[in-house]
Amino acid sequence: MKKIAFISLFLIFSLSIFGQTTTRKEKIDSATTLIWTEANFSYQFPFGELYKTFKPNFNLGTGFTCKTASNWSYHIRFNYLFGSGIRCDIKDILGNMVNSNGDVIDGYGMKATLDMEGRYWYLAAGFGKIIPVSSRMRNSGIWITADVGYFVHKIHFTDNDHLIDQLDGDYKKGYDQRSAGLCMTQFIGYLHLGKLRVASFYAGIEISEMWTAATRNYNFVYGPTTDEKKFSALLGIKVGWIVPLYEKKKTQTLYYR
């Protein structure tokens, strides 16, 4: 009888040790409610009306996003676009200010030093959806967003020597071709929210469509402006760094052998 009891205790002890050595636990990053701010950058190519005047541009932006536990996202964003060289003939912008050699003459009758580039800004609000690709990373995945906002673009003049009287002060508004209007933007890419949240980012492709009209009443080269809306688009590669501001934690622990 003692022998049987000893064998039984030995078996129970062995099974207990075996169970402890083979049981593992793993914490799963469950979908959570998260609010973040971001810094984003993109390089874009113009189409439509913008293509006639401008070359590709850089785009810097920021914004705030709220992601729900069901992986819907809602955001507001502001972007500043710059560095777009001028594609068209300078005479199409400055008219009679340009001589037969293609130069702009300053107030002293000398060739002026003038830089021109496209400057834009964009304010928008929208929503999106994160589609997880891994059951263990439910906050990350394919991110699809859409937003609508207000878009402004113009030609920025830099008269380094301040010697071009025609571009002094408000006179430059008669040449800057400022236009503004409705803009719609779509993005698709991958969003990664790491367990260390500050190591979070996204990257993908973004396209914007805008319908803009002149906001100045008069252009010194073409005369009175109209309210005709003209179509343009921007296509680019976008990356963003995410900085979490608030998170409602929800971590699921799985035990398995």
Number of C-alpha atoms within 10 A of each C-alpha: 5 7 7 9 9 10 11 12 10 12 11 11 12 11 11 11 11 11 12 10 10 9 10 11 10 11 11 16 20 18 23 18 19 19 20 19 18 18 17 19 20 20 17 23 18 21 19 14 15 21 17 14 21 22 19 22 21 16 22 17 18 17 18 19 22 20 22 19 16 14 22 17 21 19 20 18 20 16 19 16 21 18 16 23 17 19 14 13 12 16 16 13 21 20 15 12 16 15 12 8 6 12 16 21 18 20 12 9 10 11 14 18 16 18 12 16 20 22 22 22 18 21 18 20 19 18 17 20 19 23 18 19 13 10 12 15 17 21 27 25 20 17 22 20 19 20 20 20 18 18 22 22 21 21 22 20 18 12 17 11 10 14 18 20 13 15 20 13 8 9 12 18 20 20 24 21 21 20 20 21 19 18 22 19 20 17 20 20 18 20 24 21 19 14 12 7 15 14 13 18 20 21 21 18 16 22 19 21 19 25 19 23 20 21 16 17 12 16 19 18 16 13 10 10 15 12 12 10 15 16 17 18 20 20 19 20 16 21 18 19 20 24 17 19 14 12 15 12 12 12 12 11 10 10 9 8 9
